[in-house]
Amino acid sequence: MNVTDAAATLSEIGYLLRKEEKDAYRARAFTRAAAELLTLEPDLSSLRKQGALETIPGVGSGIARVLVELVDTGSSRYLSDLRERLGEAAQPGDTDLDLAGYRGDLHSHTTWSDGRASMFEMAEAARIRGYQYLGITDHSPRITVVNGLGPERLEAQAREIAMVSRESGVALLRGIEVDILVDGCLVLP
């Protein structure tokens, strides 16, 4: 199993775990580990042979067990069980997502809010993946625990987006993750 497919599996596990409030911490852990795989692109087979999967940042013993199974068998019983338990079982005719044709990503977070990589690191990762564009969509100020961007910080970020876009050769697109309130109103910076 290649690192992109492994990251997709961990990401789906994280997504499914979010459906149960008690698993919110584990959901974040799987999502972070998936991001680390995509960022670092470690040689999973080699790390598996060395018993060193836990050397990947964010990979503890539980996630390492999932990775061992993915490397050894190409699938995850944990994901299958989770899909079944939550009524999200794969349907006949479902196919794996092929990322080879993707030209970019329209939703990403940087260290300006709750992302773990700087704007430069994100642009470089996008370039390495062959992307032509990357949407930078950090949080608005409503989510205070993730250091959302108000008007002043959003303006400063816009200057950095322009600079990094010029220097990296990847078109960085300006956006923001906006919260929709219960009454349907948007919280804008």
C-alpha positions, -999 to +999 in steps of 0.1 A: +000+000+000+014+034-009+016+063+015-012+082-002-037+053+001-026+048+037-032+085+045-066+082+028-075+053+051-064+071+082-083+102+071-115+082+066-111+066+100-107+101+115-138+112+097-159+083+108-147+086+144-159+122+145-195+109+143-192+098+179-184+126+204-165+102+227-140+095+199-132+132+190-097+129+204-090+097+184-105+113+153-080+142+155-052+118+161-060+098+129-065+130+109-031+144+121-013+111+114-028+111+078-015+147+074+020+136+085+020+107+060+011+131+032+037+157+043+066+134+051+059+106+026+077+079+047+086+045+033+060+026+052+072-009+041+107-001+053+095+013+086+072-017+090+102-041+085+122-021+111+093-020+136+096+018+134+061+030+123+058+048+156+087+071+146+063+089+123+051+120+141+016+115+155+017+077+151+012+059+184+007+022+190-030+022+179-024+039+146+008+019+141-014-013+144-036+000+116-006+009+095+009-026+100-023-041+087-024-017+057+012-025+048+007-063+053-027-067+037-036-035+018-068-031+039-080-023+074-103-044+095-107-015+119-120+008+090-143-020+078-157-025+113-161+012+118-180+016+085-203-013+094-209+000+130-218+035+118-238+024+088-212+037+063-203+004+047-188+006+012-214+001-015-211-022-045-196-001-073-177+022-050-143+029-063-111+041-047-104+078-053-075+083-078-056+114-068-033+112-099-055+136-119-059+162-092-045+197-101-050+212-066-067+214-033-093+241-024-093+236+014-062+238+036-051+252+069-018+267+078-001+278+110-021+311+107-049+292+124-049+255+133-027+240+106+006+223+114+026+236+084+036+271+074+025+287+041+059+279+026+057+243+037+021+239+023+031+255-010+062+232-013+041+201-004+016+211-031+044+216-056+058+182-048+024+166-053+022+183-088-005+207-078-010+239-098-030+256-071-038+254-034-066+272-015-056+286+018-087+286+039-078+291+076-105+297+102-125+329+107-123+345+142-154+328+156-134+297+164-112+313+191-095+281+202-078+277+167-067+314+165-091+324+137-082+353+115-098+387+121-095+415+095-060+426+104-045+391+104-064+382+073-048+412+055-014+402+067-020+367+056-030+380+021+004+396+017+021+364+027-001+344+003+009+367-026+046+365-017+047+327-013+027+322-044+052+342-064+082+324-049+068+288-050+053+288-084+021+274-070-010+296-073-021+301-037-058+310-036-071+332-008-101+319+011-114+315+047-134+289+065-165+307+075-189+295+101-226+293+094-247+299+126-279+281+135-299+311+122-282+308+088-260+339+093-223+338+083-196+349+107-172+369+085-139+385+096 
